[in-house]
Amino acid sequence: MEDITGHAPKMWGKSIVGFGSYHYKGKSSEGDWMATGFSPRKQSLTIYLMSGFKEFEELLQKLGKHSTSVGCLYIKKLKDVDKSVLKKLVKQSYQYVKSDLDQAGK
């Protein structure tokens, strides 16, 4: 993720390693958050793709065993996924977030 984003890892809380950041403004909250990251949770490795998944259905079909929620990709074992596809997902998601920031002038 450091190679993809060009940003060194940074802890976000006690268990999330993030790369890069962006400022968000929602209906009820505003703040800074990582552009992408991961957390080695007990049940699965959680990968945070802040772009969501609508743009990446084709890649997700090629990834292997996983599940998703709004912006999280859950992988039980890295050996169950195609690592080159995972890298593409992270890269494209980061570029998607970065392009939104560029358009917003940040």
Summary of the structure (lengths in Angstrom):
residues: 106
radius of gyration: 13.6
end to end distance: 20.9
largest distance: 39.5
contacts: 290
relative contact order: 0.18
helix: 36%
strand: 36%
